[in-house]
Amino acid sequence: MADTMKRWRYRAFGLSIISDVPLPELPITVCLTDEADVTVTSEDLSKTWTDLGIHPYSFKVKENYVLFQLPNVAIFLIKNGKEIIVSPWPGADPAQIRLYILGTCMGAILLQRKILPLHGSAVSVDGKVYAFIGDSGAGKSTLATALLEKGFDLLSDDVIPVSISLEDGLPYVTPSYPQQKLWAESLNHFGMNAREYHSIYKRENKYLIPVATKFSEEVLPLAGVFELIKKDQQRIEFSPVVGLERFNTLFAHTYRHIFIKPLGLVGWHFSVSAKMVEKVQFYQIKRPATGFTAPQLAELILETIKEEQLIWEA
């Protein structure tokens, strides 16, 4: 175990985190004890992995346990919604290790804690949260940035933590940490200089963008989910998602949904999805694969939000 003086204390995803590994993407916090919701420690997991005798790129998942390896990077073990153990390969790049700690590992932690992680970006508009979900490259972060440019605040980028309130039964989004990931093309469209930001490891055209001044630290109700789909077409198509298709949308865009069944969370995921389907509006947006459509999409979404508010107030 590392010396206590060499440990870092953070808060992200609504959780207190004490880490042996520096995580500069997260805001540092003051912790008066050595207790935390989540600990990140370094430990040799090579024998644990070797004893399993499984494929180097595969996962070993069971209840409250996720183990996976990335050759030349690290072996990662996530347990009981409380522990992330990292076993780095010699010479591994710390930035790449952090990418997986804050992505796949935190996604597994949230699932183990029965907090639904959606894959997307979340923005607050007039005290409510709207989530933009979709496959990688769909334009989720770019759309969120277009809304931030209009004065709204980010709650999360990449992993969106959603919990059902025991008080009112509504789904709420907990802020993750104040950072986005944007492609160089998007930076150019927003008039941002890529040379002012750090690129993501081995993704020279994608950059880490701090958004501390445009970040909301409030836990807010989730009011709408917009699924973004990039298509080889010339115009934007917008439609509501209805019926059972909403369940499919939520499952498809649950972060690391391949963990749900082996973790024993199928029933829980269905229950949470049912409550979200009842309380939240769902839409699908198909956008052209070429061209910069984020400003038009932002206007379309704000107009939709305004119309929904009028319906509820009527």
C-alpha positions in Angstrom: 0.0 0.0 0.0 1.3 3.4 -0.9 2.2 5.9 1.8 -0.8 7.9 3.0 1.0 11.2 2.1 1.2 10.0 -1.5 -2.5 9.5 -1.9 -4.8 11.9 -3.7 -8.4 12.7 -2.7 -11.0 13.5 -5.3 -14.8 13.8 -5.8 -16.5 12.7 -9.0 -19.7 10.9 -10.1 -21.1 11.9 -6.7 -18.5 9.7 -5.0 -15.5 10.4 -2.8 -12.3 8.8 -4.2 -9.0 8.2 -2.6 -6.3 7.1 -5.1 -2.7 5.9 -5.2 -2.8 7.0 -8.8 -2.9 10.7 -9.6 -6.0 11.6 -11.6 -5.5 15.2 -12.7 -8.7 15.3 -14.6 -10.7 15.2 -11.3 -11.2 18.1 -8.9 -9.1 17.6 -5.7 -11.1 17.7 -2.5 -10.3 17.8 1.2 -10.8 14.5 3.0 -10.4 14.4 6.8 -10.3 10.6 7.0 -8.8 7.7 5.1 -12.3 6.4 4.3 -13.9 6.9 0.8 -16.7 5.6 -1.4 -14.1 4.3 -3.9 -10.4 3.5 -3.5 -7.9 3.3 -6.4 -4.8 1.3 -5.6 -1.8 -0.2 -7.4 -1.1 -3.9 -6.9 0.5 -6.7 -8.9 -2.4 -8.7 -10.5 -0.3 -10.7 -12.9 -0.7 -14.0 -11.0 -4.4 -13.5 -10.7 -4.7 -13.0 -14.4 -2.3 -15.9 -15.3 -4.2 -18.3 -13.1 -7.4 -17.6 -15.1 -5.7 -18.6 -18.3 -8.1 -16.5 -20.5 -7.5 -14.4 -23.6 -5.4 -11.3 -23.0 -8.2 -8.9 -24.2 -11.1 -10.7 -22.5 -13.1 -9.9 -19.4 -13.8 -12.0 -16.3 -17.1 -10.7 -14.9 -19.2 -12.1 -12.1 -21.3 -10.6 -9.3 -19.4 -7.6 -7.8 -16.3 -8.5 -9.8 -14.9 -7.2 -13.1 -11.3 -8.1 -14.2 -9.8 -7.2 -17.6 -6.4 -6.7 -19.2 -5.1 -4.4 -21.9 -1.7 -5.7 -23.0 1.1 -3.2 -22.6 -1.2 -1.0 -20.5 -2.5 -2.6 -17.3 -4.7 -5.2 -15.6 -7.7 -3.7 -13.9 -9.9 -5.2 -11.2 -13.1 -3.6 -10.0 -14.8 -5.0 -6.9 -17.9 -4.5 -4.8 -18.5 -1.0 -6.2 -15.7 0.2 -3.9 -12.4 -0.8 -5.2 -10.4 -0.2 -8.4 -7.0 -2.1 -8.4 -4.6 -1.2 -11.2 -1.6 -3.3 -12.2 0.4 -1.3 -14.8 2.6 -2.9 -17.4 6.2 -1.7 -17.3 6.6 1.5 -19.3 2.8 2.0 -19.7 1.6 5.5 -20.4 -0.2 6.9 -17.3 -2.6 8.9 -19.5 -3.8 5.7 -21.1 -4.3 4.0 -17.8 -6.3 7.0 -16.5 -8.5 6.9 -19.6 -9.6 3.4 -18.5 -9.9 4.2 -14.8 -12.3 7.1 -15.5 -14.1 5.2 -18.3 -14.6 1.4 -18.1 -13.6 1.1 -14.4 -15.9 3.9 -13.2 -18.7 2.5 -15.4 -18.3 -0.9 -13.7 -18.2 0.8 -10.2 -21.5 2.6 -11.0 -23.2 -0.6 -12.1 -22.0 -2.4 -9.0 -23.4 0.4 -6.9 -26.7 0.2 -8.9 -26.3 3.6 -10.5 -27.1 3.5 -14.2 -24.3 4.8 -16.4 -25.4 6.1 -19.7 -22.9 6.6 -22.5 -23.3 10.2 -23.5 -23.2 13.9 -22.5 -25.6 15.6 -20.1 -26.4 19.3 -20.0 -28.7 21.3 -17.7 -31.3 23.6 -19.1 -33.6 25.6 -16.8 -32.9 23.3 -13.8 -33.4 20.0 -15.7 -31.0 17.6 -17.4 -31.1 16.5 -21.0 -28.9 13.6 -22.0 -27.4 13.0 -25.5 -26.6 9.4 -26.0 -25.3 7.5 -29.0 -22.4 5.5 -30.4 -18.9 6.8 -30.4 -18.6 9.5 -33.0 -22.3 10.3 -33.1 -21.6 13.9 -32.0 -22.7 13.8 -28.4 -20.0 16.0 -26.9 -20.1 18.4 -29.9 -23.8 19.0 -29.4 -23.3 19.5 -25.7 -20.6 22.1 -26.5 -23.0 23.9 -28.8 -25.4 24.2 -25.8 -22.6 25.3 -23.5 -21.9 28.1 -26.0 -25.4 29.3 -25.4 -24.9 29.6 -21.7 -26.0 26.2 -20.4 -23.9 23.9 -18.1 -22.4 20.5 -18.4 -23.1 17.8 -15.9 -21.2 14.9 -17.5 -19.4 13.8 -20.6 -18.9 10.2 -21.7 -20.4 8.5 -18.5 -23.7 9.9 -17.1 -24.6 8.6 -13.7 -28.4 8.2 -13.3 -30.2 7.3 -10.0 -33.9 6.9 -9.1 -34.9 9.0 -6.2 -36.6 7.2 -3.3 -38.5 10.4 -2.5 -40.3 11.2 -5.7 -39.4 8.3 -8.0 -37.8 10.6 -10.6 -34.4 9.8 -12.3 -31.6 12.2 -11.3 -28.3 12.9 -12.9 -25.2 13.3 -10.6 -22.4 15.5 -12.0 -19.3 13.6 -13.0 -16.3 15.9 -13.4 -15.6 19.1 -15.4 -14.1 17.9 -18.6 -15.1 17.1 -22.2 -13.5 15.2 -25.1 -13.7 16.9 -28.5 -12.4 16.1 -31.9 -10.1 18.7 -33.6 -12.7 19.4 -36.2 -15.2 20.4 -33.6 -12.7 22.6 -31.9 -12.1 24.4 -35.2 -15.8 25.0 -35.7 -16.1 26.5 -32.2 -13.0 28.7 -32.7 -10.9 26.8 -30.2 -7.2 26.3 -30.7 -6.2 22.7 -30.3 -2.7 23.7 -29.3 -4.1 25.0 -26.0 -5.3 21.5 -25.0 -3.9 18.0 -24.3 -4.8 15.3 -26.8 -6.2 11.9 -25.6 -3.6 9.2 -25.6 -3.1 7.7 -29.1 -5.9 9.9 -30.4 -4.0 12.9 -31.6 -7.2 14.5 -33.1 -9.3 14.3 -29.9 -8.6 16.6 -27.0 -9.4 17.0 -23.3 -11.3 20.2 -22.7 -11.6 21.6 -19.1 -15.0 23.2 -18.5 -14.8 24.3 -14.9 -16.6 27.6 -15.6 -19.4 25.8 -17.5 -20.0 22.9 -15.1 -23.0 22.3 -12.8 -22.3 20.6 -9.5 -26.1 20.2 -8.8 -27.9 16.9 -8.8 -30.8 17.6 -11.2 -33.8 15.6 -12.6 -33.4 14.0 -15.9 -36.2 15.3 -18.2 -35.2 14.2 -21.7 -33.0 11.7 -23.6 -31.9 12.3 -27.2 -30.4 9.5 -29.1 -28.0 10.8 -31.8 -27.4 8.7 -35.0 -25.0 9.6 -37.7 -26.4 8.6 -41.2 -25.4 9.0 -44.8 -28.1 11.5 -45.6 -28.5 15.2 -46.4 -31.0 16.3 -43.8 -31.8 16.1 -40.1 -34.6 13.7 -39.1 -36.2 14.1 -35.7 -38.8 11.7 -34.1 -40.0 10.6 -30.7 -39.0 7.2 -29.4 -42.1 5.3 -28.1 -43.2 2.1 -26.5 -40.8 -0.7 -25.9 -38.2 0.9 -28.2 -37.3 3.1 -25.3 -36.1 0.1 -23.3 -33.9 -0.9 -26.2 -32.5 2.6 -26.5 -31.6 2.6 -22.8 -30.0 -0.8 -22.9 -28.0 -0.1 -26.1 -26.5 3.1 -24.6 -25.9 1.9 -21.0 -22.1 2.3 -20.6 -20.5 -1.2 -20.8 -23.9 -2.9 -21.0 -22.0 -6.2 -21.6 -21.4 -6.3 -17.9 -25.1 -6.2 -17.0 -25.9 -9.9 -17.3 -22.8 -11.4 -15.7 -23.0 -8.9 -12.8 -26.5 -10.3 -12.1 -28.2 -6.9 -12.9 -30.7 -7.8 -15.6 -33.7 -7.4 -13.3 -32.4 -4.2 -11.7 -31.6 -2.6 -15.1 -35.2 -3.4 -16.4 -36.7 -1.9 -13.2 -34.7 1.3 -13.5 -35.4 1.5 -17.2 -39.1 1.1 -16.6 -39.1 4.1 -14.1 -37.1 6.2 -16.6 -39.4 5.3 -19.5 -42.4 6.5 -17.4 -40.9 9.8 -16.4 -38.6 10.9 -19.2 -39.2 12.0 -22.8 -37.2 10.1 -25.5 -36.3 11.3 -29.0 -34.1 10.1 -31.8 -32.1 12.5 -34.1 -30.6 11.2 -37.3 -28.0 13.7 -38.6 -25.9 13.9 -41.8 -22.6 12.1 -41.5 -20.9 15.1 -43.1 -21.2 18.8 -42.3 -21.3 20.7 -39.0 -24.9 20.4 -37.7 -24.4 21.0 -34.0 -25.8 24.6 -34.0 -29.0 23.5 -35.8 -29.4 20.5 -33.5 -29.0 22.7 -30.4 -31.7 25.0 -31.7 -34.0 22.0 -32.5 -33.5 20.6 -29.0 -34.1 23.9 -27.2 -37.3 24.4 -29.2 -38.4 20.8 -28.4 -37.7 21.5 -24.7 -39.7 24.7 -24.8 -42.7 22.9 -26.4 -42.6 20.1 -23.8 -42.6 22.7 -21.0 -45.7 24.3 -22.5 -47.5 21.0 -22.7 -46.7 20.2 -19.1 -47.8 23.6 -17.9 -51.1 23.5 -19.9 
